[in-house]
Amino acid sequence: MVLNGLRVDTGGMTSSTEVSREVAPTGGRAQGRARIDPLLEPYQLGHLQLRNRVVSTSHEPAYTEDGMPKERYRRYHVEKARGGVGLTMIGGSAVVSPDSPPAFGNILTYRDEVVPWLRALTDEVHDAGAAVMIQLTHLGRRSSNFSGDWLPLVYPSNLREPAHRSFPKVAEAWDLDRIIEDYVAAARRGLAGGLDGSECGAYGHLSAGGRSPATNFRDDEYGGSAAKRRTFGLRVVRAVREAVGDEFVLGMRMSMDECLVGGMGTEEAVAAVEEFTDAGIDLLSVIRGTIDSDATLARVIPSMGGRTAPHLEFAGQIRERVRIPVMHAAMISDVSTARHALTSGMVDLVGLTRPQIADPHLVAKVARGETDRIRPCVGANYCLDSIYESGDAKCIHNPATGRELSLPQVIQPAARRGRRAVVVGAGVAGLEAARVLAERGHEVTVLEANDQPGGQVLLASAAPRRRDLIGIIDWRVAEAKVLGVDLRLGTYADPDDVRALDPDVVIIATGGLPNTGVLGVGRELVLDTWDVLAGDRHPKGSVLVHDDNGNEAALGVVELLAGRGCAVELVTPERTVGVGVGGMNSPGYLAAFGDHDVRITLATRLRSVVRAAGGGLVAELGSDYTARTWSRTVDAVVVEHGTVANDELYFSLVPGSVNLGEVSQPALLEGRPQEVRTNPTGTYQLFRIGDAVCSRNIHAATYDALRLCAVM
């Protein structure tokens, strides 16, 4: 069917032959289209006809293979094109030179072999009705000397970047000359690969370093004044424009206020954009701030717990002062905010980047009038932090993103429908299993002991900084209602209750229970993080929090207690705080710890806890690095050590199952149905997922559920 000019089928996929290519007036909105959703308005960007105003802005998910955007990378962007996006931008920092080694799976556009891979991607994206651009850059100091070809990094001045820790050499004139030639060659490869345009990555990288008075201390033709600091960037733009001609969009992603003492402010940035516009730039992607440290990057790309779209008004102010279209993306996490950004005139194109990582079919759902069925972006920034944790981007609650080659974004009905499935547990794992099984056409009953669904996510969202996590549960509960799932709350399930439902399939998603087994002496005296987050216990005075897990649970409890006025000491056997919390989320906690004078003790382990003679508790501490022990006298001790599987029901159901609980790992990994039959007297298949197996995280729970149930 056709809605607002966007052709979608019942699965939300777009058809390249039937997507409207209506062109809006230059630089503006289509005329005479009454009541059209502003997100779906066609837009003319230079020569390029966009079917709507929604963009997936340039970002690097680290899905390349050998530096090339091969099948996995292509399918990731094609899925968004099929899902209705107007423009998708690849290569969040595709590098143009060998002395700009990839820091996070960047595309290597200095190699000729990239052209056919680009062509394959652009052809398929175009066939799905979307346009595609690439971000080109030289990372400058924002990489490592000790990777790639081990060439020295270059930068306008010899300033070390805190985030990537490398010391660059001061770029010589011949370095800058050859890098300009590399930009030109990379742009030509993009043109040969069928791309619709390229964007200069001009914040935090070499070009931005040249423009900023905070990082350019040169006194040659490339420094000493604002005009000279712009020389390198202008040479790049002019050379690229000459090489690619007029029928190729050139954009620039640029910080319009570095928010840095001695840095480039808005007046200087606007003056620079004027010159870049004259040199050939067609589109400005507005950034505010810098990205040279975890703290500054987290302000540029905000995580959960902060204000929605914190830089949007600033982007609107910039739009009023420049002659080219403006795009912006920071923490615009929902459709309503995106519409507001457009209707208020603050942007011409709206970046819904992380939201389309959560739901690549976001635009198609808007076109179908199903905005309430869009899987929400909760702002967890797991997509970014997981690149450094496990090597590639992952949505915290959409395990199909980045796995489009093996997992479906749109669940298809099963050939054999109507099986009876019982899911025990309405945490994230159980709700995802129920959703997928219901989409497959099965009859699903969920049994949940608590009066509210959510499990550990409900607890995690009790921490103020992580309150938006509840969207993960709310969406699945809403989907369960749409799909006809029988969700029974306040129902404690025993084996007879499960068997009474005569199931064909039983999924155990009963989660885990807090593990205080880190202590040999004094386990009965300590609290766990659940006690605090659930509001069951309210420790006061001095509190020692022992984190032997390294995730956000302990950090959230520390922030919560410190905010209530407790004197908190965070103790961990690790050599850093929150070792499992990435650089996008840790700055918020560290800021709170500084504000509340939280004491942090590293490389220290809680040995035992006993009652103090005068009241309170004595916590004995030690270290893996010494035999010495010491103690703290405090009012309360809180322990975080993950969970132990709540698996009693599972094991009681194993004897009656056809598979005795066994999972065929080859079938699971290859996307085939589970066909283990080891018990001829069994009457149901039995599986357990999520923390009912062992202590893991939200993404693991949803991944367990999706890949198991999507083929049932």
Sequence and secondary structure as in RCSB ss.txt:
>XXXX:A:sequence
MVLNGLRVDTGGMTSSTEVSREVAPTGGRAQGRARIDPLLEPYQLGHLQLRNRVVSTSHEPAYTEDGMPKERYRR
YHVEKARGGVGLTMIGGSAVVSPDSPPAFGNILTYRDEVVPWLRALTDEVHDAGAAVMIQLTHLGRRSSNFSGDW
LPLVYPSNLREPAHRSFPKVAEAWDLDRIIEDYVAAARRGLAGGLDGSECGAYGHLSAGGRSPATNFRDDEYGGS
AAKRRTFGLRVVRAVREAVGDEFVLGMRMSMDECLVGGMGTEEAVAAVEEFTDAGIDLLSVIRGTIDSDATLARV
IPSMGGRTAPHLEFAGQIRERVRIPVMHAAMISDVSTARHALTSGMVDLVGLTRPQIADPHLVAKVARGETDRIR
PCVGANYCLDSIYESGDAKCIHNPATGRELSLPQVIQPAARRGRRAVVVGAGVAGLEAARVLAERGHEVTVLEAN
DQPGGQVLLASAAPRRRDLIGIIDWRVAEAKVLGVDLRLGTYADPDDVRALDPDVVIIATGGLPNTGVLGVGREL
VLDTWDVLAGDRHPKGSVLVHDDNGNEAALGVVELLAGRGCAVELVTPERTVGVGVGGMNSPGYLAAFGDHDVRI
TLATRLRSVVRAAGGGLVAELGSDYTARTWSRTVDAVVVEHGTVANDELYFSLVPGSVNLGEVSQPALLEGRPQE
VRTNPTGTYQLFRIGDAVCSRNIHAATYDALRLCAVM
>XXXX:A:secstr
 EETTEEB TT  B TTTS     SBTS  SS TT  GGG  EEETTEEESSSEEE     S  BTTB  HHHHH
HHHHHHHTT SEEEEEEEEE STTS  SSS  BTTSTTHHHHHHHHHHHHHHTT EEEEEEE  TTSS TTSTT 
   EESS    TTT    EE  HHHHHHHHHHHHHHHHHHHHTT SEEEEEESSSHHHHHH TTT    STTSSS
HHHHTHHHHHHHHHHHHHH SSSEEEEEEES   STTS  HHHHHHHHHHHHHHT  EEEEE S  SSHHHHHHH
S  TTS SSTTHHHHHHHHTT SS EEE TT  SHHHHHHHHHTTS SEEE HHHHHH TTHHHHHHTT GGGS 
      HHHHHHHHHSS   SS TTTT TTTS SS    SS   EEEEE  SHHHHHHHHHHHHTT EEEEE SS
SSS HHHHHHTTSGGGGGGHHHHHHHHHHHHHHT EEE S    HHHHHHT  SEEEE   EEE  TT SB GGG
 EEHHHHHTTS    SEEEEEESS SHHHHHHHHHHHHTT EEEEE SSSSTTTTS TTTHHHHHHHHHHTT EE
E S EEEEEEE TTSSEEEEEEETTEEEEEEEEESEEEEE  EEE  HHHHHHGGGBSSTT   HHHHHHT    
    TT  BEEEE GGGTSS  HHHHHHHHHHHHTT 
